[in-house]
Amino acid sequence: MKVFLLRGPNAEQSVVDRAIAAARARKVEAVELRRDHPETERAMESGRLIVTLGGDGTFLAGARLAAPREIPILGVNLGRLGFLTEVDEADLERGLTRAIDGSYRLEERTMLQVSLSGSAGGTVIGLNEVVVDHSGEARMLRLEIDVGGQAVGTIDADGAIIATASGSTAYALASGGPILEPTLSDLVLVPMSPFALTVRPIVFASGQHITLKVVRGPAEMTVDGGRPGTAVATGDVVRCGPYEKRLKVVRFSEPETFYRRLGDKLGWGRPLVPKK
């Protein structure tokens, strides 16, 4: 049995050593991997668990490794927000032990698969969102939007975000999008600073594929906030939809704690003026 420890850029060596010791106490091999290192993906073999040591960014990187291999992922928060992660640094040993022992539930999340036509074409996956934003001299993009072969319309905006339910509480939320329960398979389209006030976010049913054609550009595409972005020329098409495999997230808490997390982490439903 093997556990992969994905180490974020700010993870202290002492934290990694604690995780290795906790795994060895259960007679499990722990392999340390560095986030965003070119050798990390090639080093991935069959394993039982991926543990991310860092913040939400490290969890997102781990999700891109875990989903294709159908390996469960446990997030340990070493950062500030830690909305996606399950345990804090203080509970590292207890959480890892429970995960190794199988004392958890699995929460499945939809992943995005994104492809780009044109010279910079390719396919990538992500957990949160794909963003098509204006770049260079373009002050405003014109985007043709299609879902499932049906034309939705053409918008003028700074850009657009297509997010999963997981990503609905990230950049999409900051841009005025709705919050979706994390286990939903729906996708949400959020226009970024649209020219027309009537252009509002749309939630699309699960299984739909959405395309964004850049009619007036140029633009830049990023997936899960990855930098640098990919150049998108006028005439290029960004196509995204659900990835064929869902992410398996290790959870110890009950499903309904999502709403408490919204309040604790994002302040949703917490009055700005103290109650009298």
Summary of the structure (lengths in Angstrom):
residues: 276
radius of gyration: 19.7
end to end distance: 55.4
largest distance: 60.9
contacts: 917
relative contact order: 0.16
helix: 22%
strand: 37%
